[in-house]
């Protein structure tokens, strides 16, 4: 099965879901069944995620933000703790840590890739800020646009400085990287403390809304499952009414072990996700074909770092986004030009530390690479059902605009 569509779209967004009859049938089966939530479909979806990623445990939750908050929570993020991450990311990477009560520290990005600048991270870990050598509790590495960070280097820093490492892989389901000569799927390396995924409709697979936490630690997985459902644990050996109760624990007793949340994914959503996962290899292939055509045919724009495309590759891109860079003074004009031709683009991202909420809390540092990226970046349409004809429309429109600007 090839995911790419032969049907043109009247309006082309930067991303969209691909849903076929298999997906509809899977959802319909749940709708006509006994359990719309807290049934068996979530466990089946989680088993599919384990198979697709190689992570030993997958815990599905209501969305990617919930996944981040729960991951931080089980890793001990809270008041007095510090989470360090990139300035170039979606708001939730940082706001979920703030919701746990932690401080968030940002670093600038690698201008080539949009990912966390590991040279800046290494300098921060080894030189300060004061007190000298202070180490963040968690470093959250965001695989921007689907390109993994330089994970061998990052894991070496983790070993040397003893921080917890979270992969924000909302863009990167299906991406791979090499560490010490061995290939790992995102979520698979045993030294990653938690990996989060998002299943928003523009992501690689969708549940409508949804997310997941991947982990190698069975105890953390059990706690994640407890926290997503109010903090109750039906598997607990605790008995009701203490000494007043006689006999085995009754089936109805679901003891509250700790304060948690209602972050459950429904069986309806999980059924869609499990069906979508079967198509993940085709989705990845389609995105790669689209990206390679853009790389080959676009002229006059700075194109994204593709990882490496030869036998010495250290990273395999999942191509959630295809981000070009143009002249900052021309971007709004270009976006309008494309929109008038039915082509919708997006900006990923405005630097999070420059958002009003964070600026008001005193982060006055400079992030020159993230700012330069934010002023010039533009995400083009890339999704599995983007037809050859529609991609041709995008390329032709960009070429037309470049010719017009050059002639002027």
Legacy VTK file of the C-alpha trace (Angstrom):
# vtk DataFile Version 3.0
C-alpha trace
ASCII
DATASET POLYDATA
POINTS 408 float
0.000 0.000 0.000
1.272 3.451 -0.911
0.023 6.260 1.269
0.352 9.043 -1.305
-2.856 10.173 -2.957
-3.463 10.793 -6.627
-6.279 13.224 -5.779
-5.408 16.941 -5.739
-6.595 19.157 -2.881
-8.250 22.500 -3.578
-6.463 23.983 -0.563
-3.166 22.493 0.573
-2.317 22.751 4.273
1.153 22.257 5.710
-0.029 18.978 7.263
-3.108 16.768 7.501
-4.211 13.300 8.538
-4.519 10.287 6.226
-7.515 8.118 7.135
-8.650 5.142 5.046
-11.425 2.568 5.267
-9.361 0.309 7.542
-9.211 3.147 10.063
-12.953 3.791 9.787
-13.707 0.094 10.268
-11.455 -0.107 13.329
-13.210 2.828 14.975
-16.639 1.531 14.012
-15.873 -1.819 15.634
-15.234 -0.062 18.952
-18.306 2.147 18.583
-20.435 -0.962 18.082
-18.730 -2.852 20.900
-18.995 -2.799 24.661
-16.269 -0.369 25.787
-15.750 3.150 24.475
-13.167 3.856 27.159
-11.129 1.851 29.694
-11.493 -1.217 27.479
-8.975 -3.427 25.659
-8.224 -1.146 22.677
-5.773 1.041 24.611
-3.633 -1.941 25.583
-3.608 -3.110 21.949
-2.474 0.333 20.818
0.258 0.386 23.459
1.442 -3.037 22.294
1.627 -1.656 18.754
3.744 1.265 19.969
6.126 -1.124 21.714
6.498 -3.082 18.485
6.942 0.061 16.353
9.525 1.730 18.612
11.359 -1.017 20.464
10.664 0.652 23.809
9.744 -1.946 26.437
6.802 0.069 27.795
4.331 2.491 26.183
1.659 4.380 28.111
-0.999 6.101 25.992
-2.529 9.344 27.258
-4.920 12.079 26.171
-2.402 14.230 24.239
1.268 15.061 23.896
1.137 17.771 26.558
-0.245 15.258 29.067
2.571 12.907 28.035
5.167 15.573 28.820
3.599 16.498 32.146
3.341 12.873 33.294
6.876 12.078 32.118
8.242 15.040 34.058
6.138 14.088 37.082
7.456 10.522 37.326
11.025 11.775 36.833
10.732 13.954 39.917
10.371 17.309 38.175
8.899 19.829 40.616
9.700 22.845 42.783
13.428 23.330 43.195
14.182 21.305 40.056
15.378 22.610 36.697
14.438 21.422 33.195
16.734 22.528 30.379
15.512 22.497 26.781
15.711 24.226 23.413
14.341 27.666 22.593
12.913 26.259 19.345
10.004 24.010 20.262
6.284 23.883 20.851
5.115 25.629 24.023
4.251 22.404 25.854
7.862 21.212 26.107
8.441 24.027 28.583
4.966 24.755 29.950
4.449 21.144 31.085
7.554 21.467 33.271
6.295 24.756 34.664
2.974 23.083 35.480
4.952 20.626 37.624
6.434 23.584 39.498
9.915 23.402 37.987
12.098 26.141 36.588
12.798 26.006 32.844
16.097 27.016 31.308
16.473 27.467 27.550
19.491 27.180 25.276
19.962 28.381 21.728
19.802 26.102 18.690
22.169 24.711 16.104
21.606 27.052 13.155
21.912 24.159 10.672
19.267 21.884 12.136
16.995 23.817 14.505
17.854 21.305 17.249
19.408 22.027 20.637
22.954 23.383 20.327
24.983 20.685 22.053
28.112 22.833 22.135
26.157 25.370 24.161
24.809 22.569 26.353
28.286 21.163 26.988
29.591 24.613 27.907
26.610 25.166 30.218
27.169 21.838 31.985
30.896 22.321 32.437
31.121 26.049 33.147
27.948 27.186 34.848
25.828 29.223 35.365
26.626 29.696 39.022
27.173 27.655 40.995
29.854 26.391 38.651
29.046 22.991 37.251
25.392 22.997 38.385
23.482 20.286 36.542
19.850 20.436 35.419
17.589 17.709 36.744
16.264 16.966 33.234
17.463 17.811 29.733
14.667 17.574 27.157
15.980 17.011 23.639
13.480 17.992 20.944
13.894 16.235 17.587
12.800 19.260 15.581
10.905 18.571 12.336
11.727 14.850 12.668
15.535 15.059 12.642
17.020 13.447 15.768
19.460 15.401 17.875
23.074 14.234 17.934
22.215 11.525 20.423
25.626 9.880 20.785
27.055 13.176 21.979
24.018 13.875 24.168
24.124 10.441 25.814
27.854 10.921 26.494
27.023 14.211 28.242
24.334 12.441 30.280
26.835 9.815 31.426
29.357 12.488 32.395
26.983 14.881 34.172
24.264 12.543 35.471
21.083 14.324 34.376
17.848 12.649 33.311
17.237 12.657 29.560
13.832 13.079 27.905
13.239 12.812 24.174
10.465 15.093 22.926
9.773 13.017 19.821
6.418 14.579 18.946
7.890 15.190 15.469
9.944 12.037 15.197
8.026 8.760 15.415
9.938 6.382 13.139
13.192 8.368 13.126
16.464 6.575 13.947
19.944 7.473 15.101
23.206 5.669 15.635
25.000 5.468 18.994
28.342 3.684 19.283
27.801 2.001 15.923
24.299 0.674 16.629
21.021 1.980 15.222
18.209 2.904 17.619
14.662 3.926 16.907
13.393 6.959 18.783
12.452 5.645 22.234
14.594 2.505 21.960
17.910 3.487 23.569
18.015 2.177 27.150
19.647 5.320 28.546
16.711 7.548 27.566
14.623 8.064 30.704
11.394 8.891 28.855
10.292 9.571 25.288
7.077 11.399 24.488
4.977 11.111 21.348
2.048 13.098 19.952
-0.799 11.782 17.806
-2.304 15.099 16.688
-3.744 14.878 13.138
-0.647 16.447 11.531
1.708 13.902 13.120
2.932 10.610 11.640
-0.020 8.641 12.984
-3.114 10.110 14.594
-5.653 9.271 17.259
-7.430 12.620 16.739
-5.866 13.882 19.946
-3.481 11.691 21.875
0.022 11.087 23.117
2.207 8.482 24.763
5.187 8.082 27.052
7.779 5.430 26.220
10.078 4.131 28.937
12.460 1.286 29.747
11.558 1.330 33.439
8.694 -0.966 34.484
8.091 0.894 37.745
7.831 4.220 35.948
5.425 2.703 33.431
3.215 1.395 36.232
3.197 4.813 37.878
2.390 6.530 34.577
-0.633 4.253 34.162
-1.743 5.036 37.706
-1.300 8.794 37.297
-3.215 8.946 34.004
-6.279 7.549 35.802
-6.589 9.725 38.916
-3.837 7.897 40.829
-5.910 4.787 41.415
-4.478 1.281 41.167
-6.829 -1.701 40.731
-3.837 -4.057 40.964
-2.953 -2.910 44.475
-3.090 -5.486 47.239
-4.626 -2.961 49.636
-7.957 -3.949 51.173
-10.996 -1.743 51.825
-12.064 -0.808 55.364
-8.793 -2.139 56.796
-9.452 -4.593 59.641
-13.214 -4.489 59.117
-12.886 -6.283 55.773
-12.483 -10.044 55.643
-11.488 -12.197 52.684
-9.816 -11.354 49.358
-9.895 -7.890 47.879
-13.268 -7.320 46.138
-13.221 -6.582 42.395
-14.968 -3.250 42.896
-12.217 -1.773 45.091
-9.926 0.598 43.172
-7.751 2.297 45.796
-6.407 5.821 45.382
-2.619 5.508 45.828
-1.595 9.079 44.980
-3.152 12.194 43.508
-3.276 11.876 39.729
-5.116 13.133 36.676
-7.748 12.091 34.176
-5.413 11.850 31.182
-6.819 8.648 29.692
-7.038 7.930 25.974
-10.398 6.484 24.890
-10.791 3.131 23.148
-12.221 4.983 20.135
-8.991 6.958 19.763
-6.802 3.940 20.503
-8.520 1.876 17.800
-7.732 4.584 15.255
-4.135 4.745 16.476
-3.603 0.984 16.268
-4.911 0.963 12.699
-2.732 3.933 11.778
0.406 2.282 13.192
0.089 -0.502 10.603
0.650 2.145 7.923
3.579 3.889 9.623
6.244 2.469 7.241
4.223 3.708 4.247
3.685 7.098 5.854
7.417 7.455 6.483
8.253 6.418 2.929
5.774 8.920 1.486
7.138 11.776 3.619
10.689 10.912 2.602
9.763 10.901 -1.105
8.147 14.314 -0.758
11.164 15.693 1.114
13.640 14.348 -1.433
11.695 15.957 -4.270
11.701 19.307 -2.480
15.437 18.982 -1.846
16.040 18.226 -5.528
13.756 20.810 -7.124
13.606 23.884 -4.898
15.973 26.680 -5.821
16.790 29.971 -4.143
15.873 28.971 -0.580
17.926 27.606 2.283
16.803 23.989 2.631
16.646 21.864 5.793
19.474 19.722 7.041
18.498 16.199 5.907
20.761 14.322 8.309
23.064 12.355 6.035
21.896 10.625 2.880
24.802 8.238 2.350
26.029 4.988 3.902
27.729 6.880 6.732
24.458 8.316 8.025
24.200 8.871 11.762
20.545 9.988 11.751
17.425 9.147 9.737
14.921 11.982 9.396
11.203 11.290 9.936
10.180 14.449 7.984
7.294 15.644 10.110
8.030 19.130 8.759
9.830 20.442 5.698
11.160 23.843 6.768
12.758 26.231 4.301
14.322 29.560 5.147
13.769 32.757 3.205
14.646 36.403 3.660
12.932 37.665 6.840
11.675 40.838 5.147
9.994 38.735 2.441
8.347 35.959 4.444
4.943 37.550 5.081
4.696 38.480 1.416
5.615 34.920 0.423
3.066 33.399 2.782
0.335 35.638 1.346
1.441 34.832 -2.220
1.137 31.115 -1.507
-2.146 31.439 0.384
-3.713 33.248 -2.575
-2.862 30.120 -4.591
-4.432 27.764 -2.063
-1.144 26.787 -0.395
-1.044 27.201 3.387
2.224 27.344 5.289
3.194 27.746 8.945
5.994 29.059 11.165
7.723 26.574 13.513
8.509 28.189 15.966
8.513 31.537 17.697
11.166 31.095 20.428
9.444 29.924 23.605
11.575 32.043 25.997
10.457 35.134 24.054
6.776 34.341 24.552
5.146 36.957 26.822
4.566 34.564 29.740
8.243 33.584 29.889
9.601 37.072 29.179
7.582 38.483 32.056
9.380 36.047 34.344
12.760 37.505 33.665
14.482 35.525 30.896
16.427 38.339 29.250
19.108 36.213 27.574
19.709 36.250 23.838
18.938 33.355 21.527
20.365 34.630 18.246
20.097 31.405 16.253
16.549 30.696 17.419
15.536 34.274 16.608
17.142 34.128 13.154
15.366 30.824 12.530
12.008 32.201 13.692
12.295 35.223 11.419
13.078 33.216 8.302
11.540 29.727 8.645
8.543 28.528 6.669
7.001 25.048 6.841
5.836 23.755 3.455
3.122 21.128 2.884
4.301 17.611 3.670
1.892 14.782 4.490
1.337 11.270 3.109
-1.671 12.149 0.932
0.063 15.098 -0.745
-0.215 14.172 -4.413
2.559 14.604 -6.967
0.363 17.195 -8.669
-0.156 19.213 -5.490
3.517 19.102 -4.590
4.215 20.316 -8.110
1.857 23.239 -7.448
3.852 24.154 -4.351
7.199 23.979 -6.159
5.863 25.925 -9.151
4.426 28.659 -6.910
7.709 29.044 -5.033
9.619 29.207 -8.307
7.189 31.790 -9.674
7.633 33.932 -6.589
11.419 33.705 -6.783
11.398 34.722 -10.451
9.128 37.667 -9.725
11.314 38.828 -6.838
14.480 38.438 -8.918
12.968 40.370 -11.818
11.926 43.163 -9.470
LINES 1 409
408 0 1 2 3 4 5 6 7 8 9 10 11 12 13 14 15 16 17 18 19 20 21 22 23 24 25 26 27 28 29 30 31 32 33 34 35 36 37 38 39 40 41 42 43 44 45 46 47 48 49 50 51 52 53 54 55 56 57 58 59 60 61 62 63 64 65 66 67 68 69 70 71 72 73 74 75 76 77 78 79 80 81 82 83 84 85 86 87 88 89 90 91 92 93 94 95 96 97 98 99 100 101 102 103 104 105 106 107 108 109 110 111 112 113 114 115 116 117 118 119 120 121 122 123 124 125 126 127 128 129 130 131 132 133 134 135 136 137 138 139 140 141 142 143 144 145 146 147 148 149 150 151 152 153 154 155 156 157 158 159 160 161 162 163 164 165 166 167 168 169 170 171 172 173 174 175 176 177 178 179 180 181 182 183 184 185 186 187 188 189 190 191 192 193 194 195 196 197 198 199 200 201 202 203 204 205 206 207 208 209 210 211 212 213 214 215 216 217 218 219 220 221 222 223 224 225 226 227 228 229 230 231 232 233 234 235 236 237 238 239 240 241 242 243 244 245 246 247 248 249 250 251 252 253 254 255 256 257 258 259 260 261 262 263 264 265 266 267 268 269 270 271 272 273 274 275 276 277 278 279 280 281 282 283 284 285 286 287 288 289 290 291 292 293 294 295 296 297 298 299 300 301 302 303 304 305 306 307 308 309 310 311 312 313 314 315 316 317 318 319 320 321 322 323 324 325 326 327 328 329 330 331 332 333 334 335 336 337 338 339 340 341 342 343 344 345 346 347 348 349 350 351 352 353 354 355 356 357 358 359 360 361 362 363 364 365 366 367 368 369 370 371 372 373 374 375 376 377 378 379 380 381 382 383 384 385 386 387 388 389 390 391 392 393 394 395 396 397 398 399 400 401 402 403 404 405 406 407
